Amino acid sequence: MNEKKEITFIEMFCGVGGFRLGLERAGDIGGLLQGKEQEDNGDIETKRHRFAWQSRIRFNCVWANDNDKYACQVYRKRFGNKELVEGDIQDIGPEDIPEHDFLTAGFPCQAFSVAGKRKGFQDKTRGTLFYEICRVVRSKRPKYLLLENVKGLLSHNSGRTFAIILLSLDELGYDVEWQVLNTKYWLPQNRERVFIFGIRREGG
């Protein structure tokens, strides 16, 4: 059996650990399929082939941060306390964040949500936290980025806010793709979110 490749990642604005849960489960699809094979002998070989690349990857969280004490309580209960740093990201220096391959961040969305006042970057408490992501990216240079926010980010300030975000990531040396996905599954509501995926350019 091939040894799994390890990809280290961090969770900024981790909340209760949504990105971590998803990545760790994605890396364990091979194990899930093995369990399925024991239940029945259907088209499991086709499924195994389709997800073979995922079964060879292990996602390892090396650091997580959030400023919400209640979210941190849930995170600790689910994942333990080893990687979690509770506190304001603006008070954390890059030297306190370990090296990593993959940066994930569901940065605060209230400043861009249609349910809020939509102050955007003018919200001095939450609207500027995207630039904290840029600060960490500039220092640590991860290979991959995955950011998430509300769909309203696309239309905020007639699209100028989203354009600034994409331009900022481009200037940091990342090729970026984005897509709106509805994370409604297992939830009694539509929950459209924009996901931004970035790959560091060669020589970047």
C-alpha positions in Angstrom: 0.0 0.0 0.0 1.4 3.4 -1.0 2.3 5.8 1.8 0.0 8.8 2.0 1.4 12.2 1.0 1.0 14.7 3.8 -0.3 18.2 3.2 0.0 20.5 6.2 -2.6 23.2 6.6 -3.7 26.0 8.9 -7.2 27.3 9.7 -7.5 31.1 10.1 -10.9 32.2 11.6 -11.4 28.5 12.3 -14.8 28.7 14.0 -15.8 25.2 15.1 -13.4 23.6 12.5 -15.4 23.3 9.3 -12.4 23.3 6.9 -10.5 20.9 9.1 -13.4 18.4 9.3 -13.8 18.6 5.5 -10.1 18.2 4.7 -9.5 15.4 7.2 -12.5 13.5 5.8 -11.4 14.1 2.2 -8.1 12.5 3.0 -9.8 9.5 4.5 -12.0 8.6 1.5 -9.9 5.5 0.9 -10.7 4.3 4.4 -14.4 5.1 3.9 -14.4 3.1 0.7 -12.7 0.2 2.4 -15.6 0.1 4.9 -18.1 0.2 2.1 -16.5 -2.7 0.4 -17.1 -4.8 3.4 -20.8 -4.0 3.3 -21.3 -5.0 -0.4 -19.3 -6.0 -3.4 -20.9 -3.6 -5.9 -19.0 -1.2 -8.1 -16.4 -0.5 -5.4 -13.4 -0.9 -7.7 -14.7 1.9 -9.9 -15.2 4.1 -6.9 -11.8 3.3 -5.5 -10.2 4.2 -8.9 -12.1 7.5 -9.0 -11.0 8.6 -5.6 -7.5 7.0 -5.6 -5.8 10.4 -5.5 -7.6 11.3 -2.4 -6.9 8.1 -0.6 -3.1 8.9 -1.0 -3.3 12.3 0.7 -3.3 13.0 4.5 -4.3 16.5 5.5 -2.6 17.5 8.8 -3.7 20.6 10.7 -0.7 22.3 12.3 -2.3 25.5 13.6 -5.8 27.0 14.0 -7.0 30.4 15.3 -10.2 32.1 16.3 -11.2 34.9 18.6 -14.6 33.6 19.6 -14.4 31.8 22.9 -17.5 29.7 22.4 -16.4 28.5 18.9 -13.1 27.6 20.5 -14.8 25.6 23.2 -16.5 23.5 20.5 -13.3 23.2 18.5 -11.4 21.9 21.5 -14.1 19.4 22.2 -13.9 18.1 18.7 -10.2 18.3 17.9 -8.4 18.9 21.2 -6.3 21.9 22.1 -2.9 21.2 20.6 -3.2 23.2 17.4 -5.7 25.9 18.5 -4.6 29.4 19.4 -7.4 31.5 20.9 -7.0 35.2 20.4 -7.1 38.1 18.0 -5.2 37.3 14.8 -4.0 40.9 14.7 -2.0 40.2 17.8 -0.3 37.1 16.4 3.0 37.5 14.5 3.9 35.3 11.5 6.8 33.9 13.5 4.1 32.3 15.8 2.5 30.4 12.9 4.2 27.2 11.7 5.2 26.6 8.1 2.4 25.0 6.1 1.4 23.9 2.6 -2.2 25.0 2.6 -3.9 28.1 4.2 -7.6 27.9 4.7 -9.8 30.8 6.0 -13.5 31.4 6.3 -12.9 35.1 7.1 -15.7 37.0 8.9 -18.6 37.6 6.6 -20.8 40.0 8.5 -19.3 43.1 6.8 -20.4 41.7 3.4 -23.6 39.8 4.1 -27.0 41.0 2.9 -28.2 40.2 6.5 -25.7 42.8 7.9 -25.0 46.5 7.3 -22.6 45.6 4.4 -19.9 48.1 5.4 -17.3 45.9 3.8 -13.7 47.2 4.2 -15.2 50.2 6.1 -16.0 47.9 9.0 -12.9 48.4 11.0 -13.6 45.4 13.2 -14.4 42.7 10.7 -14.1 44.1 7.2 -10.3 44.5 7.2 -9.5 40.9 8.4 -9.0 39.8 4.8 -5.7 41.8 5.0 -4.6 39.6 7.9 -4.8 36.7 5.5 -2.6 38.6 3.1 -0.2 39.4 5.9 0.2 35.7 6.7 0.4 34.7 3.1 3.1 37.2 2.3 5.2 35.8 5.2 4.6 32.1 5.0 4.1 31.6 1.2 1.8 28.5 1.3 1.4 26.5 -1.9 -2.4 26.6 -1.8 -5.1 28.9 -0.5 -8.8 28.2 0.1 -11.0 31.1 1.3 -14.7 31.2 1.9 -17.3 33.9 2.4 -20.9 34.8 1.7 -22.2 35.2 -1.8 -22.9 38.8 -1.1 -19.1 39.4 -1.3 -19.4 39.3 -5.1 -21.9 42.2 -5.3 -20.6 44.3 -2.5 -19.7 47.9 -3.6 -20.8 47.0 -7.1 -18.2 44.2 -7.3 -15.3 46.4 -6.4 -14.6 44.7 -3.1 -14.3 41.3 -4.7 -12.1 42.7 -7.4 -9.7 44.1 -4.8 -9.5 40.7 -3.1 -8.7 38.9 -6.4 -6.1 41.6 -7.3 -4.5 41.4 -3.9 -4.1 37.6 -4.2 -2.7 38.1 -7.8 -0.2 40.6 -6.5 0.9 38.1 -3.8 1.8 35.7 -6.6 -1.3 33.4 -6.7 -3.4 32.1 -9.6 -7.0 32.1 -8.4 -10.2 30.5 -9.4 -13.5 31.0 -7.6 -17.0 29.4 -7.5 -20.3 29.8 -5.7 -21.4 26.6 -4.1 -24.6 26.0 -2.1 -23.7 24.3 1.1 -27.3 23.5 1.8 -26.8 19.8 2.3 -27.7 18.5 5.8 -28.9 22.0 6.6 -32.5 23.3 6.6 -31.6 26.3 4.5 -30.0 27.5 1.3 -26.4 28.5 2.2 -24.6 29.9 -0.9 -21.0 30.7 -0.3 -18.2 31.8 -2.6 -15.0 29.7 -2.4 -11.7 31.1 -3.7 -8.9 28.7 -4.4 -5.4 29.9 -5.1 -2.2 28.2 -6.2 1.2 29.8 -5.8 2.8 30.6 -9.1 6.1 29.1 -10.0 8.9 31.2 -8.6 6.4 32.9 -6.3 
